[in-house]
Amino acid sequence: MKRLKHRLFLLCIIPILSLLFPYAVLSEVLQESIKKGNRKPLVIKSDTLEMDNKRRMVIFSGNVDAQSDIFIINCRKMRLYFHNKKPQKDIGKGNMKIDKIIAEGKVKITRTEGGLALAEKAIYYMNDEKVVLTGNPVVKQGNDFVEGSRIILFLKEKRSIVEGSENKKVRAVLFPRSEKK
């Protein structure tokens, strides 16, 4: 009986963990790809593009589609914030590095290896390798999903937090999996 409970626990907890951590793999794949030097560039398409060198920001608006070799982001508006690696006078010489990316308006993040995140707003902090999803966020893996008021994905740490609120409880929907023999 104890062994049966143990198996049931594992059958329930493993899907939850795989659902909450699919984006942790994204970070590892990204780091390995960069080390090997075979990382493809991020290609962003939109209806309009606005550059603001003073605020170190690029704004993509209207039907934004950002694709890399490991993910696709679709949204209505995307802002990329940069910080300098070198003094201000060297701007334009390839010394800018992305600090954070803010995607807004029907955000859909699809991993090429599977997994999906939906929200009204997503903020990706490059240095911390952290993604914060707000505005009815949902993270899906196959038929399983979790939702709450805010979902924070700590990619480096392979850890996630799903927060509820007074009006919205955290919800996880997990479908049973058959054991492989």
BELPEWO-V817021 format. One record per run of one state. SS is the DSSP state (a for helix, b for strand, c for the rest). FROM is the first residue (numbers start at 1). TO is the last residue. If there is no record, write none. Layout:
SS&FROM&TO  SS&FROM&TO
//
This chain:
c&1&1  a&2&20  c&21&21  a&22&36  c&37&42  b&43&45  c&46&47  b&48&52  c&53&56  b&57&67  c&68&70  b&71&84  c&85&87  a&88&90  c&91&95  b&96&111  c&112&115  b&116&125  c&126&129  b&130&134  c&135&137  b&138&141  c&142&143  b&144&147  c&148&149  b&150&154  c&155&158  b&159&163  c&164&170  b&171&173  c&174&181
//
